[in-house]
Amino acid sequence: MKQTEVYVGKHHTPSPLALSLTDSGAHLQKGDHEQIGYFLLQIKPSKTANVKSRSPLNLAVVIDRSTSMKGDRLQKVKSATGMLLEKLAPTDLLSVVSYSDRAEVVIPAGPVQDKARLIAQISSMQAAGGTEILQGLVAGLREISKAPKGEYINQIILLTDGHTYGDDRECIKLAKKAADIGVGISAFGLGSEWNDFFLDKLVSPSGGQSGYIQEPEQVIHLLRQRISGLGALFAQNMRLNVTFPRVVEVRDMYKVTPFTQPVEWDNETIHLGAIEGRAPLSVLMELQFNRIDADELIIPYTLRADLPSETPSNLVLSDKYRLKIGRPEKKLPRKLMEAVRLLNLTRMNDKAWEEAQAGDVAAATKRMNYLTKRLEEAGMNDLAQTAMSQTMQLSQEGTIGKTGRIAIKYGTRAKLTQNLSQMLRSGGGADWLNGSTGLNDLFDENEEDVS
């Protein structure tokens, strides 16, 4: 276990970013056997950083108006988008795009003026047609790109209630293109017929957020929350390049604050997204060590970020992390244990779904029973009840309901973010971890069979 804090340019000028890392290195041992280790990385503005209260936004709200949105869903989305105008400043830019099997620019990119007229334009949207998300994203990116570069926080907010048809790969390519030019994407699904795995991949290149809107009324709160976070951005387009030793493999990675979101990496580049205000951005990494033959592993890394409120605005930090290998201790850091436990709940839920889809009802049932137990232990009683009902449906019908699976998935993500945020502020831990004594105690024999 080790914590370290690195300041960029510590031998010259104070850095606007501070890094700290908690690892499970004390629980690793030298040898040729496979071992699992964890890193919890935190990045936040340093004490000397110039954190603005608000940065100007350039938003494109891209709204699904396919036939399935007809009625209360589209009405609530239109109302929420209209109310969003009240949260925007005169210096902000807004565009609104609606799409089905073709896209329409409802409000071209520009400052929020004559709100009554804009609300009337939003209200005119009507539901019809199929769902082709690419059409909406292309139009939204085109509107975003009209603004001068480097002067705004650029973000596409996508709202959908269904699967896109035949353009998944093109959507991901466009998301990568958007990230390369500094445009983030957040995507939110209404109901249960949308593809949550696709939305996770869509937001990943820019380090954005995907989310679940269970009831149409939640759209208003969600949009307000997202706009508030975007307006407080201190750093954006953060990329971390890590050179792990060849005997180390990345098994999984999740951003856990300011929101929980799976992170993808390519060519050693990890796309982290943005820091909102002074709150830390935290990432949990699960690593597999295939062989350890030294007391210390050297891990070079480079962090790049765009800092709109700093001069110069482009930050590059290169350093090396020294992972100490040592004898097991009694306890892991509580924040690291909490992150690993709740991450496993999310993965258990997804794995049960995969097993049910593959027809392995026995394995899926065993996993759902164990998930119910763990959710109860975590005090997440509503989600435990959902898991129990999913288990009953599984035993009776051989399938897991998608609505319940998504509710558990995003419910555990929200709990992970909440718990980690509290611990990072207070330095404390969760009561339900008091019985744990170390890394191996995060799992028992039954859980190893199903995780």
N, C-alpha and C positions, 0 to 999 in steps of 0.2 A: 504494500500500500504506500503510495507516495503522492504528495501534492506539491506542485510547483507553480510559480507564477512568473511569466516572462513578459517583460516590457520591451516593445520594439524600440530600438535605438537607445537602450538603457545606458550605453556608454557616451551618448551624445545628447540628444534631446528627448524629453518624455514622449512616449507613444500615446496616440489617442485610443489604442486598444490594449486591453490586458487579457492574457490567457492563463487559465489554470486547468490542471488535469489531475484527475484521480484515477489510479489504476489498481488492478488486482495482482500486481507483480509479486507481492509477498506470498501469494498462494500458488505461484508457479514454481516448478522444480526442474533442475537440470535432468535431461534424459531424452531418449528417443521416442517416448510414448506421446500420443496426442493429448493436448491440454487445452482448455478453454479459458480465455482471459478477457477482461473488460476494461475499456477506457471510458471515462465520462469527461468530455472536454467542455469547458465553459469559456465563452468569449464575451466580453462586455466593454463598454467605454471605460477608459481609465479615469482616475479622479480629476485629471487636468484636461480632459476632453471637452470640446465645445459642443454640448448637446443642445440643439435648438428645440424649442417647444413645439414647433410645427414646420414642416416643409411643404411646398406647393405640390399638389397632386395632379397627375394626368391620368384619368380613369376612363376605361372603356367597359361599360356594363353590357355583356353579351347574353341575351335572354332567349331561351328556348320558347318558341310559340307554336310548336307542333300540336297536332290535334289532341294529344294526351294532356296538354296543359290547359285545355278548355275548362272554364268554370272558375272555381275558387282558387286554384293554384295560380293561374295567370293573373287573376285579379289581385291577389295578395302580392305577387311579385311587382306588378305595376304600382300598387300603393307604396310598397317599400322603396322602389326606385324613385318615386315622386318625393317621398319623405327624405330620401338621401340628399336631395338638393339642399335641404335646410342645414345639413352638416358640412357642406362644402363652403369654402371661403371664396371671395371674389377673385383671388389669384389662382384658384384651381381651374383645371380644364375637365370637361365631361363630354363623353360621347355615349350614345346608347344604340346598340345594334340588336335587332331581332332576327331570328333565323328559324327555318324549318328545313325544307329541302333547297332553299335559297335564302340569301341574307338581304336585309333591308336596313339602311342607316336611318334610324328614327330621329336621332339628334346628332348632327355632325359635330366633330370636336370643336370646342370653344369654351369661353368662360361662361359661368352660370349667371345668365342675365334673363330678365323677363320670365321669371319662374312659372307664372301662370300659363304662358304659352308652351313652355317645355313640358309641364305636367299634362297639358291637353294633348301634346304629341305622344307622350308615353301612354296615355289612356286610350289612344286610337288603335293600339295593337290588338289584333284578332288572331285566335288560334286556328291553324289549318296546316295540313301537310305532314311530311315525315320529319325525321331528325337527322340532320347532317351537320355535325358540330364544326367540321372544317370550314364550312361556308361562313359561319358566325365568327370564327377565330380570324380568318383571313380579313374580313371586313373590320373587325375590332383592331387588329394590328395596323391596318392601313390608317385608321383614324388616330391611333396612338402616335404613329410615326409623323404626323403633321406638326407636332410640337418641336421647338428647338431642342437640340440634344444637350443634355447636361443640366437643364434648368428645372426638371420635375422628377418626382417619383412616379415612374410609369408602371401601371398595373392593369391587366385585363381581369375582370371578375366574370366568370362564366356560371350561369345558372341553367340546369337541365333536369329533366325528369325521365330521360330514356337513354337507350343505347344509340350510339351513332352507327350509321350503316356504311360499311365498306371503306371508311376513310381513317381508321384508327392510326395506321402507320404515318399517314400524311399529317395527322394532327400532332403526333409526337415530334416529327421533323420540324413542324412550324414552331412548336414550343421551344425546341433547341435553338432555332433561329432567333426567336424572340429573346431568349435568355442571353444570347451572344451580343445583342444590341441593348441590353439593359432593361428589358421589359419583363416583369414578373407576371405569373398567372396564378390566380386562385380559382378553384372550381368547387361548386356545391351542388349536391344532388337532392332533389325533392322526391319524397315517396320512397319506393324500393325497386323500381324497374331500371335504374341506371346502373352502370358498370363502375363499381367503386375501385376495382383494380386498375381500370383504364384511367380514371381521374387521378389516382396516385401517380401513375406514370406521366400524366400530362403536366402536373405541377412540379415534378421532380427537377427538371433541368434548371429552373429558376429558384429552387428552394421554396416554392410557394405552398399554399395550404389547400387541402381538400376537406370537405366537411359534409355532414348529413343534416338535412332539414326534414325532421319527422313530420311537422305540421306546418302548413303554409304561413301561419302567424309568426313563426320563428324567423322568417326571412328578414323582417324589419330589424330585429335585434342583431342578427348575424351581420347584416350589411353595415350597420352602425359600428359594431365592434371591429370589423375588418378595416373600415375607413379610419377609425381612431388609431389603430396600430400602424397603418401605412403612413399617416400624417406625422407620426413620431419617429420615423426611421432615422437612425444615426448612420448605419452602414448598410450597403446593399451589394448584391452581386458578389458575395463572398465565396471564394474558391480555395479549397485546401488541398494541396498536393502532398501526399505522404509516401515515402519510400520505405515500405516494410521489408525486413529481411526475407529472403526467398522461402524460409521455413514457416513464414507467417501468412495465413490466409484470412481475408475478411469474410466472415460468415453472414453478418447482418449489421445494419446501421440504421438508427432512428434519431431524428431530431426530437427532443423532448420539451424544450422551451424555446420560444414563447408559445409554441403549439407542438403537438406530437404528430410527426409525419415521417414515413419511411424515406430514407435517403438512398439514392443510387449513385454509383461512382463508375467512371470510365477512364481508362488510361491514367490511373492513380489520381484523378481529379474528383474531389468531393464537392458537390454544389450545395452550399449551406444556406443561401438566401440572405436574409436581412436581420439586423439588430434593431429592435423597436425600443426607442428611448434608452434608458439606462439599464433595463432588464437584460440579463444575460441570455445569449443563445447557447443552448446546451445540446450536445450530441453524444449518444451512447453507441459505442462500437463493440461488437462481439467478434473476437478474434480466435482463430484456431492456430495453436503452436504445434507444429509437427515434430520439431526437435529443438531442444535448448541445450547448448553446450558451453555457455558462458554465464558468468555472474551478472552480466549487464548486456543489454541489447541497445544498440544505437539506432534511433529512428529519425532520419532527417525529414523536415517538413517545410513547406512554404505556404503562407497564407496571403492571399490577395483580396483586396476589398476596395470598393468605391465609397468614399466618405464625402457626401455632398456639402457638409458644413465645415470641412477642414481644408487647409491649403498646405501642401498639394492634396488633391482629392483622391489620388490613387496611392494606396498603401501596399507595400510588399514587405513581408516579414519572413525571413529564413532563419531557421535554427535547427538544433538537434535535441531530441528528447532521449534521456537515458533511463531505460526501463530496468530497474533493479530486480533481480531474481533472488528470492529468499525463502526461508522456511515459513510454513503456514502460521498465521496468527489466529487469534480467537475470533475476531470479527472483521468484516469488511466495513468500509464507510457506509453509513446508513443510507445516504442518498444514492450510492451506487447499487446497494441491495434493493432499494425500492424500485429503481429504474428497471433492473433486471427482472424482478418479480412481475411487475405490471406489463412489461414487454412480453413476457412469456404467456400471460393471459391473452393478449391480442393474437399471438402466433398460434396458441392452442385453438382458438376460435376459428381461425382461417384454415388450420390443418384439418379440423373436424369437417368443415365444409368440403374440402378437397376429397377426403375419404368418403363422405356421403355421396358426392358426385361420381366417384369411381365405383360405387356399389359396395364398399366395405363398411356395412352398417354396424357390425360388431365393434370395429376399431373406433368409428365415429361416436358410437354410443358411450364407450368407455371414456373417450376423451371429453365428451360433454358432461358426463357425470363428475369427472375430476375438475373440470372448469367450474361447474356449479359450486363445488366444495370450496375452491380457491376464491371465488367471488364472494361467497359468504364470509370467509375468513378475513377478507379485505374490507368488510363492511359495506360492500356494494350490493345491497339487498335487492334493489330493483333489477339490476342486471342478473343477479343470481336467479331471481324468479323467471326472467326471460330465458335464461339458459336451461332451467328446469322444464319449462314448457317446450323448448326446442328439443330436449331429450325425449320427452313424451311423444312429440310428433315424429321424431326419428324412429322410435321403437314401434309406433303404430303404422306409419306410412313409408318408412325407409328414406325420408328426405328431411332436410333442415330448411325451415322457412327463411327466405332471404331477408325479410324485414327484421326478424329477430337477430340474425347474424350481423347485419349492419348496425343495429342498435348496440349490440355488445361490442363490436369493433370500435365504434366511435365513442361509446361510453367509457371503455377502458383507456382509450387515448386521452379523453378529457380528464380522467382521474389521474393518469400519469403526469400530465402537464400541471394539474392543480397541486399534487403532492410534491413534485420536484420544485415548483415555484416557491411553495411555502418553505421547504427545507433550505433552499438556496438563500432565502431571506433571513431565516431564523437559525440555521445551522442544526436544527433538530431532526427528528425522525418520526416515522409513523408507529403508533402503538402496536400494530399487528406484526411488526418485525422483531419485537422484543425477545422472542424465543430463538431467533436465528443466531448461529454461532460462526458461520463462515461461508465461503463460496459453495462448498459441497452441500451445505444445509439448505441452499436455495432449491434443491431438488431432493426428492426421495425416490425410492425404488419405483413406485407407481408412476411418478411423473416422468421419470426417465423413459418409461415405456411409451409415453404418449407425447413427449415434447420434441 
